[in-house]
Amino acid sequence: MNEMYDLIVIGAGPAGLAAALAAHKAGLERILLIERDREPGGILNQCIHNGFGLHYFKEELTGPEYAGKFIHMLEGTGIELMTDTMVLEITADKTITAVSKTYGLQILKAHSIVLSMGCRERTRGAIAIPGSRPAGIFTAGTAQRYVNMEGYMVGRRVLILGSGDIGLIMARRMTLEGAKVLACVEVMPYSGGLKRNIVQCLEDFNIPLYLSHTITEIRGKKRVEQAVVSQVDENRQPIPGTEMIFDCDTILLSVGLIPENELTRKAGIEMDPRTGGAMVYENMETSIPGIFACGNAVHVHDLVDFVTAESQLAGTAAAQKDNAASHTVTLKNGSGVTYTVPQRIRPERVEKNVGVFFRVNRSCEKSAVIVRRDGEIAARYPKPYLAPGEMERVSLPKTLLEGANTIEISIEEAQG
């Protein structure tokens, strides 16, 4: 192993693989990919359904197929891959402490670092579901790994809480494996998943979706026996008298994803409370020069194709010796918008335009995305439909950014 690397990438999922390959293409030679799992590919390895790669590869692939294409690209590049290795700490001077069975405790240094640790699921404890604590309660991603990779059937009568994409996909997966999926229950008045997944995973299998409902009690001794589901009001409080009882042996939780950022925080990198990820510039550089972040470690994406594009941007930038600039534009989220990524833009570092990702906080029919430059409307993008479960993107030209102090992105719904 080299002691000093041009670049160390933490996480060899879709983000890390794309960043490392982009950095190599940009001229870096000593690149190390560190992965805590036994093999590269990240979450894609357990996503055996299709629907990946339509944007990037222009073909429909399963998750392992998408990951396999990038793993194959590593051949002949000289990029080192260290699997089954846990990074314990990174510091502002780009020193990495890692541990593994093969190499023991290691202290590694790099000129640049890319953080691509992905995201994790919220658990029952995070949302405080009342009731007893029997076996049979899984996060949807854990159940997905058990079924698709380990070969275990997690249950026969299944209730799913939350309508995120993983939960929707597992509703279909469990049905195909012979389980009875009783319902998908969502506390919000809208689904948190992609429209295509609602149709293909619930409607096509006649699985009911209860919006504005949540689990108010879990019953069971050794194993889950029943779940009580209640309707909620506009403040998400249970409405007495609306209880439904489901006889089930399994509950899957699909109640949101959180960027995996313990390492990021410990390094002293500035965080964005809106996303739970690092604050980044237009090239995915964090508040510490030379440390970049990309993929779901920055904000949770809908499509892996977007993760790839964003991570290639980070890898290319990590290969550049100087990313400094004299002027910075701050991006703000206005009415109807939850967050923006990037949060800051340096116009000097932009060639022609910069893409800005954002999510809305409510479903909107005919509407428009409004871009304000220092308080004045500078651009308007018509949108036929907007939903919180689908990430949106606008492209801001360099001419709009030059000389600006703030850019605000908001939603304006059509009247009547």
C-alpha positions as CSV (number, residue, x, y, z in Angstrom):
1,M,0.0,0.0,0.0
2,N,1.1,3.5,-0.7
3,E,1.5,5.8,2.3
4,M,0.5,9.0,0.5
5,Y,-2.2,9.1,-2.1
6,D,-3.3,11.7,-4.6
7,L,-6.9,10.9,-3.7
8,I,-8.7,8.7,-1.2
9,V,-12.4,7.9,-1.8
10,I,-14.4,6.7,1.2
11,G,-17.2,4.4,0.1
12,A,-17.1,2.2,-3.1
13,G,-20.8,2.4,-4.0
14,P,-22.0,4.1,-7.1
15,A,-20.8,7.6,-5.9
16,G,-17.4,6.4,-4.9
17,L,-16.8,4.4,-8.1
18,A,-17.8,7.3,-10.3
19,A,-15.7,9.8,-8.4
20,A,-12.6,7.6,-8.5
21,L,-12.9,6.9,-12.2
22,A,-13.5,10.5,-13.0
23,A,-10.4,11.5,-11.0
24,H,-8.3,8.9,-12.8
25,K,-9.6,10.2,-16.1
26,A,-8.6,13.8,-15.1
27,G,-5.0,12.6,-14.5
28,L,-4.6,11.4,-10.9
29,E,-2.6,8.2,-10.6
30,R,-2.5,7.2,-6.9
31,I,-6.1,6.7,-6.0
32,L,-7.4,4.5,-3.2
33,L,-11.1,3.4,-2.8
34,I,-12.0,2.2,0.7
35,E,-15.2,0.2,1.2
36,R,-16.5,-1.2,4.5
37,D,-18.5,-4.1,2.9
38,R,-16.9,-7.2,1.5
39,E,-17.2,-6.1,-2.1
40,P,-17.7,-2.8,-4.0
41,G,-21.1,-1.7,-5.4
42,G,-22.7,-0.4,-2.3
43,I,-26.5,-0.5,-2.0
44,L,-26.8,-1.4,-5.7
45,N,-25.8,-5.0,-4.9
46,Q,-29.1,-5.7,-3.1
47,C,-31.3,-3.7,-5.6
48,I,-32.0,-6.6,-8.0
49,H,-34.9,-4.9,-9.6
50,N,-34.5,-3.0,-12.9
51,G,-34.9,0.7,-13.7
52,F,-31.3,1.8,-13.3
53,G,-29.1,3.3,-16.0
54,L,-31.8,4.8,-18.3
55,H,-30.2,8.3,-18.1
56,Y,-26.5,7.4,-18.0
57,F,-26.2,4.1,-20.0
58,K,-29.4,4.6,-22.1
59,E,-30.4,1.1,-21.2
60,E,-32.4,-0.5,-18.4
61,L,-30.3,-2.4,-15.9
62,T,-30.6,-4.0,-12.5
63,G,-28.6,-2.5,-9.6
64,P,-25.9,-5.2,-9.7
65,E,-25.6,-4.7,-13.5
66,Y,-25.2,-1.0,-13.1
67,A,-22.5,-1.4,-10.4
68,G,-20.8,-4.2,-12.4
69,K,-20.3,-1.8,-15.3
70,F,-18.4,0.6,-13.1
71,I,-16.5,-2.1,-11.3
72,H,-15.4,-3.4,-14.7
73,M,-14.1,0.1,-15.6
74,L,-11.7,-0.1,-12.7
75,E,-9.7,-2.8,-14.5
76,G,-6.4,-1.4,-15.8
77,T,-6.7,1.9,-14.1
78,G,-4.4,1.2,-11.2
79,I,-7.0,2.4,-8.7
80,E,-6.4,0.5,-5.5
81,L,-9.5,-1.1,-3.8
82,M,-9.5,-1.8,0.0
83,T,-12.7,-3.7,1.0
84,D,-13.9,-4.9,4.4
85,T,-12.3,-1.8,5.9
86,M,-13.9,0.7,8.2
87,V,-12.8,4.3,8.3
88,L,-12.8,5.5,11.9
89,E,-11.8,9.2,11.4
90,I,-10.8,11.8,8.9
91,T,-9.1,15.1,9.8
92,A,-8.9,18.5,8.2
93,D,-5.3,17.8,7.2
94,K,-6.6,14.9,5.2
95,T,-5.3,12.1,7.4
96,I,-7.5,9.0,7.5
97,T,-7.6,6.4,10.2
98,A,-8.9,3.0,9.1
99,V,-9.1,-0.5,10.4
100,S,-9.5,-4.0,8.8
101,K,-8.9,-7.6,9.4
102,T,-6.3,-7.8,6.6
103,Y,-4.3,-4.6,7.3
104,G,-5.1,-3.8,11.0
105,L,-5.0,-0.2,12.0
106,Q,-3.8,2.1,9.3
107,I,-3.0,5.8,9.1
108,L,-3.3,7.1,5.5
109,K,-2.8,10.5,4.0
110,A,-4.0,12.1,0.8
111,H,-3.9,15.4,-1.1
112,S,-7.7,15.2,-1.6
113,I,-10.5,13.2,-0.1
114,V,-14.0,12.4,-1.6
115,L,-16.7,11.4,0.9
116,S,-19.2,9.0,-0.6
117,M,-20.5,7.0,2.3
118,G,-24.1,7.0,1.1
119,C,-27.1,7.1,3.5
120,R,-28.8,5.0,6.1
121,E,-32.4,4.4,7.1
122,R,-34.4,5.9,10.0
123,T,-35.3,3.2,12.6
124,R,-38.3,2.6,14.8
125,G,-36.4,4.4,17.6
126,A,-36.1,7.5,15.4
127,I,-39.9,7.8,15.0
128,A,-40.9,6.4,18.4
129,I,-43.7,4.0,17.4
130,P,-45.5,3.0,20.7
131,G,-46.1,-0.7,21.6
132,S,-44.2,-3.7,22.6
133,R,-40.8,-4.8,21.1
134,P,-41.3,-8.1,19.4
135,A,-39.3,-9.7,16.6
136,G,-40.4,-9.1,13.0
137,I,-39.7,-5.3,12.7
138,F,-37.2,-4.4,10.0
139,T,-36.2,-1.4,8.1
140,A,-37.1,-1.9,4.4
141,G,-33.4,-1.9,3.3
142,T,-32.5,-4.5,5.9
143,A,-35.3,-6.8,4.7
144,Q,-34.2,-6.2,1.1
145,R,-30.6,-7.4,2.0
146,Y,-32.0,-10.4,3.8
147,V,-34.2,-11.5,1.0
148,N,-32.1,-10.5,-2.1
149,M,-28.6,-11.3,-0.8
150,E,-28.7,-13.5,2.3
151,G,-31.6,-15.7,1.1
152,Y,-33.9,-15.3,4.2
153,M,-37.6,-14.8,4.0
154,V,-38.4,-12.1,6.6
155,G,-42.2,-12.7,7.0
156,R,-45.5,-13.9,5.5
157,R,-48.0,-11.2,6.5
158,V,-46.4,-7.8,6.0
159,L,-47.4,-4.3,6.8
160,I,-45.3,-1.4,5.5
161,L,-45.0,1.9,7.2
162,G,-43.9,4.7,4.9
163,S,-44.1,5.0,1.2
164,G,-40.4,5.8,0.3
165,D,-39.1,4.0,-2.8
166,I,-37.4,1.2,-0.9
167,G,-40.7,0.4,0.9
168,L,-42.7,0.4,-2.3
169,I,-40.1,-1.8,-4.0
170,M,-40.2,-4.2,-1.1
171,A,-44.0,-4.4,-1.2
172,R,-43.6,-5.8,-4.7
173,R,-40.6,-8.0,-3.8
174,M,-42.3,-9.6,-0.8
175,T,-45.4,-10.2,-2.9
176,L,-43.4,-12.0,-5.5
177,E,-41.7,-14.1,-2.8
178,G,-45.2,-15.3,-1.7
179,A,-45.9,-13.0,1.2
180,K,-49.2,-11.2,1.7
181,V,-48.6,-7.4,1.9
182,L,-51.6,-6.1,3.7
183,A,-51.1,-2.3,3.1
184,C,-48.6,0.5,2.8
185,V,-49.3,3.2,5.4
186,E,-48.1,6.8,4.9
187,V,-48.3,9.6,7.6
188,M,-48.1,12.4,5.0
189,P,-51.0,13.3,2.6
190,Y,-48.8,12.3,-0.3
191,S,-46.4,9.4,-1.1
192,G,-42.7,9.9,-0.6
193,G,-41.8,7.6,-3.6
194,L,-41.6,8.0,-7.3
195,K,-44.9,7.9,-9.2
196,R,-43.6,4.9,-11.3
197,N,-43.0,2.9,-8.1
198,I,-46.5,3.6,-6.8
199,V,-48.0,2.3,-10.0
200,Q,-45.6,-0.7,-10.5
201,C,-45.2,-1.8,-6.9
202,L,-48.6,-1.1,-5.3
203,E,-51.3,-0.5,-7.9
204,D,-50.2,-3.4,-10.2
205,F,-50.4,-5.8,-7.2
206,N,-53.6,-4.3,-5.6
207,I,-51.8,-3.3,-2.5
208,P,-53.7,-0.5,-0.7
209,L,-52.0,2.8,0.2
210,Y,-53.4,4.6,3.2
211,L,-52.3,8.3,3.1
212,S,-52.5,10.4,6.3
213,H,-52.3,7.2,8.4
214,T,-49.7,5.8,10.7
215,I,-49.0,2.9,13.1
216,T,-50.2,3.9,16.6
217,E,-49.4,0.6,18.3
218,I,-47.5,-2.6,17.8
219,R,-48.8,-5.7,19.5
220,G,-47.0,-9.0,20.1
221,K,-44.9,-11.0,22.5
222,K,-42.1,-13.0,20.9
223,R,-43.2,-12.0,17.3
224,V,-45.3,-9.2,15.9
225,E,-49.0,-10.3,16.1
226,Q,-50.9,-7.1,15.3
227,A,-50.5,-3.5,14.3
228,V,-53.0,-0.7,15.0
229,V,-53.2,1.9,12.3
230,S,-54.9,5.3,12.8
231,Q,-55.8,8.2,10.6
232,V,-54.0,11.4,11.4
233,D,-55.0,15.1,11.2
234,E,-53.2,18.0,9.6
235,N,-50.8,18.1,12.5
236,R,-50.1,14.4,12.1
237,Q,-51.8,13.5,15.4
238,P,-53.9,10.3,15.5
239,I,-57.7,10.8,15.2
240,P,-59.6,8.8,17.9
241,G,-62.1,6.3,16.5
242,T,-60.3,5.7,13.2
243,E,-58.2,2.7,14.3
244,M,-57.8,-0.3,12.0
245,I,-56.2,-3.6,13.3
246,F,-54.0,-5.6,10.9
247,D,-53.0,-9.2,11.8
248,C,-49.4,-9.4,10.7
249,D,-46.2,-11.0,11.6
250,T,-43.8,-8.5,10.0
251,I,-43.6,-4.7,9.8
252,L,-41.2,-3.0,7.4
253,L,-40.2,0.6,8.0
254,S,-39.6,2.9,5.1
255,V,-39.6,6.2,7.0
256,G,-36.9,8.1,5.4
257,L,-33.1,8.1,4.6
258,I,-30.4,10.1,6.3
259,P,-27.0,10.9,4.8
260,E,-24.2,8.9,6.5
261,N,-22.2,11.7,7.9
262,E,-20.6,10.9,11.3
263,L,-17.1,11.2,9.6
264,T,-18.1,14.5,8.0
265,R,-19.2,16.1,11.3
266,K,-16.1,14.8,13.2
267,A,-13.8,16.3,10.6
268,G,-15.4,19.7,11.3
269,I,-17.0,20.1,7.9
270,E,-19.8,22.6,7.8
271,M,-23.2,20.8,7.6
272,D,-26.6,21.8,6.2
273,P,-29.4,21.0,8.6
274,R,-31.9,20.9,5.7
275,T,-30.2,18.0,4.0
276,G,-28.3,16.4,6.8
277,G,-25.3,16.4,4.5
278,A,-22.2,18.7,4.0
279,M,-22.5,22.2,2.6
280,V,-20.9,22.0,-0.8
281,Y,-19.8,24.4,-3.6
282,E,-20.6,24.0,-7.3
283,N,-17.9,21.3,-7.7
284,M,-19.0,19.4,-4.6
285,E,-16.1,20.8,-2.5
286,T,-16.9,21.1,1.2
287,S,-16.0,23.9,3.6
288,I,-12.5,22.3,4.0
289,P,-10.5,22.8,0.9
290,G,-9.5,19.5,-0.8
291,I,-12.3,17.5,0.8
292,F,-15.3,16.8,-1.4
293,A,-18.6,15.0,-0.9
294,C,-21.1,13.5,-3.3
295,G,-24.0,11.2,-3.8
296,N,-26.4,10.3,-0.9
297,A,-23.8,11.5,1.7
298,V,-24.7,15.0,0.5
299,H,-28.5,14.6,-0.1
300,V,-30.7,11.7,-0.8
301,H,-31.2,11.1,-4.6
302,D,-34.0,9.4,-6.5
303,L,-31.9,8.0,-9.3
304,V,-28.4,6.5,-9.3
305,D,-27.8,8.1,-12.7
306,F,-27.9,11.5,-10.9
307,V,-25.5,10.2,-8.2
308,T,-23.1,9.2,-11.0
309,A,-23.1,12.6,-12.7
310,E,-22.7,14.5,-9.4
311,S,-19.9,12.2,-8.2
312,Q,-18.0,12.5,-11.5
313,L,-18.1,16.3,-10.9
314,A,-16.5,15.7,-7.4
315,G,-13.8,13.4,-8.8
316,T,-12.8,15.7,-11.6
317,A,-12.6,18.7,-9.1
318,A,-10.5,16.6,-6.7
319,A,-7.9,16.3,-9.5
320,Q,-7.5,20.0,-9.8
321,K,-4.8,21.6,-7.7
322,D,-6.7,24.9,-6.8
323,N,-10.4,25.4,-6.5
324,A,-10.3,28.8,-4.8
325,A,-12.2,31.8,-5.9
326,S,-12.7,35.4,-4.7
327,H,-16.5,35.7,-4.9
328,T,-19.2,33.3,-3.6
329,V,-23.0,33.3,-4.3
330,T,-25.2,31.9,-1.6
331,L,-28.2,29.8,-2.6
332,K,-31.4,30.0,-0.5
333,N,-34.6,27.9,-0.6
334,G,-37.7,30.1,-0.8
335,S,-41.4,29.3,-0.6
336,G,-42.3,25.6,-1.3
337,V,-38.6,24.5,-1.5
338,T,-37.0,22.3,1.2
339,Y,-33.3,22.7,0.2
340,T,-30.9,23.3,-2.7
341,V,-27.6,21.6,-3.6
342,P,-25.1,23.1,-4.1
343,Q,-25.6,25.6,-1.3
344,R,-22.9,27.9,-2.6
345,I,-21.5,28.8,-6.1
346,R,-18.3,30.4,-7.1
347,P,-19.0,32.0,-10.5
348,E,-15.3,32.0,-11.4
349,R,-15.3,28.2,-11.2
350,V,-18.3,27.9,-13.6
351,E,-17.7,27.4,-17.3
352,K,-21.2,28.0,-18.8
353,N,-23.8,27.0,-16.2
354,V,-24.3,25.0,-13.0
355,G,-27.1,22.5,-12.2
356,V,-29.0,23.0,-8.9
357,F,-30.9,20.1,-7.4
358,F,-33.8,20.8,-5.0
359,R,-37.0,19.3,-3.5
360,V,-40.4,20.8,-3.0
361,N,-42.2,20.4,0.3
362,R,-45.7,19.9,-1.1
363,S,-47.3,18.4,-4.2
364,C,-48.2,21.0,-6.8
365,E,-50.0,20.7,-10.1
366,K,-49.4,23.4,-12.7
367,S,-46.7,25.7,-11.3
368,A,-43.4,27.4,-11.9
369,V,-39.9,27.4,-10.4
370,I,-38.9,31.0,-9.7
371,V,-35.3,32.0,-9.5
372,R,-34.6,35.3,-7.7
373,R,-31.3,37.1,-8.0
374,D,-30.7,39.4,-5.0
375,G,-34.5,39.5,-4.5
376,E,-35.5,40.2,-8.1
377,I,-37.0,37.6,-10.4
378,A,-34.4,36.5,-12.9
379,A,-35.9,33.3,-14.4
380,R,-39.1,31.3,-14.4
381,Y,-39.4,27.6,-15.4
382,P,-42.9,26.2,-15.9
383,K,-43.6,22.8,-14.4
384,P,-46.7,20.7,-15.0
385,Y,-46.3,18.8,-11.8
386,L,-44.1,18.8,-8.7
387,A,-43.9,16.3,-5.8
388,P,-41.7,15.9,-2.7
389,G,-40.8,12.4,-3.7
390,E,-39.1,13.5,-6.9
391,M,-36.0,15.6,-7.0
392,E,-36.0,18.6,-9.4
393,R,-33.2,20.4,-11.2
394,V,-32.7,23.8,-12.8
395,S,-29.7,25.0,-14.7
396,L,-28.3,28.5,-13.8
397,P,-26.2,30.3,-16.5
398,K,-22.9,31.9,-15.4
399,T,-24.2,35.3,-16.6
400,L,-27.0,35.1,-14.0
401,L,-24.5,34.3,-11.2
402,E,-21.9,36.9,-11.9
403,G,-22.1,39.8,-9.5
404,A,-24.9,38.3,-7.5
405,N,-24.9,37.8,-3.7
406,T,-27.8,35.5,-3.3
407,I,-29.9,33.2,-5.5
408,E,-33.3,32.1,-4.2
409,I,-35.3,29.2,-5.6
410,S,-39.0,29.0,-4.8
411,I,-42.3,27.6,-6.2
412,E,-45.2,29.6,-7.4
413,E,-48.5,27.7,-8.0
414,A,-50.8,28.8,-10.9
415,Q,-53.9,30.7,-9.8
416,G,-57.2,29.1,-10.6
